[in-house]
């Protein structure tokens, strides 16, 4: 299991376009991927779930990944956050 706290550095926050990039990345892996903000935990492969978190600039989210390709999945999701969701 991989668990990491990531901070939203994109000034737009998790806009619908950024949410789509995150879901597309998460969906490319077999591992189960969840995002947790405050007490809400969602499936990162669900667009509606990701948007419902309403992650704004400078807010943090916990990424939880469990599965065979969890390390690769975490690396790719970290890259998204580090590169401000530029694809």
C-alpha positions in Angstrom: 0.0 0.0 0.0 1.2 3.5 -0.9 -0.1 6.5 1.0 1.0 10.0 0.4 -0.3 13.5 1.2 -0.2 15.8 -1.9 -0.9 19.5 -2.0 -2.8 21.2 -4.8 -0.4 23.8 -6.3 -2.6 24.6 -9.4 -4.2 28.0 -8.9 -7.4 26.7 -10.5 -7.6 23.9 -7.9 -9.1 20.6 -9.1 -11.2 22.0 -12.0 -13.2 19.6 -14.1 -10.4 19.5 -16.7 -7.9 18.7 -14.0 -10.2 16.1 -12.5 -10.5 14.4 -15.9 -6.7 14.2 -16.1 -6.5 12.7 -12.7 -9.3 10.1 -13.4 -7.7 9.2 -16.8 -4.3 8.6 -15.0 -5.8 6.6 -12.2 -7.9 4.5 -14.6 -4.8 3.5 -16.5 -3.7 1.4 -13.5 -5.1 -1.8 -12.1 -4.6 -0.8 -8.4 -7.4 0.6 -6.3 -6.8 4.3 -5.9 -8.6 6.5 -3.4 -8.5 10.1 -2.5 -9.3 11.3 1.0 -10.0 14.9 2.1 -11.1 15.6 5.6 -13.5 12.7 6.3 -14.5 12.0 2.7 -12.9 9.1 0.8 -13.6 8.6 -2.9 -12.6 6.3 -5.8 -10.1 8.3 -7.9 -11.4 6.5 -11.0 -14.8 8.3 -10.6 -15.0 11.8 -12.2 -18.0 12.7 -10.0 -16.2 11.5 -6.9 -13.1 13.4 -7.7 -15.0 16.6 -8.5 -17.1 16.2 -5.3 -13.9 16.6 -3.2 -13.7 20.3 -4.3 -9.9 20.5 -3.8 -8.9 24.1 -3.9 -5.5 25.7 -4.3 -3.1 24.9 -1.4 -5.4 22.3 0.1 -4.0 18.8 0.7 -5.4 15.4 -0.2 -4.3 12.0 0.9 -3.7 9.5 -2.0 -4.1 5.8 -1.0 -3.1 3.2 -3.6 -3.3 -0.6 -3.2 -2.4 -3.1 -5.9 0.2 -4.7 -8.1 1.1 -1.4 -9.9 0.7 0.9 -6.8 4.2 2.3 -7.0 3.9 3.3 -10.6 0.5 4.7 -10.0 1.7 6.9 -7.1 4.6 8.2 -9.2 2.3 9.2 -12.1 -0.3 10.9 -9.7 2.5 12.7 -8.0 3.8 14.0 -11.4 0.3 15.4 -12.1 0.3 17.4 -8.9 3.9 18.5 -9.3 3.3 19.6 -12.9 0.0 21.4 -12.0 -1.9 18.9 -14.1 -0.2 19.9 -17.3 -0.6 16.8 -19.5 
